[in-house]
Amino acid sequence: MCQSEKDALLVALAHRGRRSRAWFAKALGVSRSYFSEITTGTKPVPDWMVTPFCVLTGSNLLAQYRDLQRALRIVSDREAEASRIERIARELQRGIA
């Protein structure tokens, strides 16, 4: 299971075949050192890079990981909002009763 964007990126790279990281850096139009920083997790994967990276690796894992994290944040925010509304409702009931 991927626990970070770095994990998703590394798994996709591991299944890339014979392409080197230098090849990916060149194909993405970034320096090898910058791509290295991304693959080590030192720098985040920029939004613009996700789709081209997925196309180059033939894997949607990085995009899927990001989608999952976005969905989890949305659900978490909704739960927090529902809890807040429930707390307000309880406080109102105590005040009215």
Secondary structure, DSSP 8 states (H G I E B T S, - for coil): ---SHHHHHHHHHHTS-S--HHHHHHHHTS-HHHHHHHHTTSS---HHHHHHHHHHHT--HHHHHHHHHHHHHHHHHHHHHHHHHHHHHHHHHHHH-
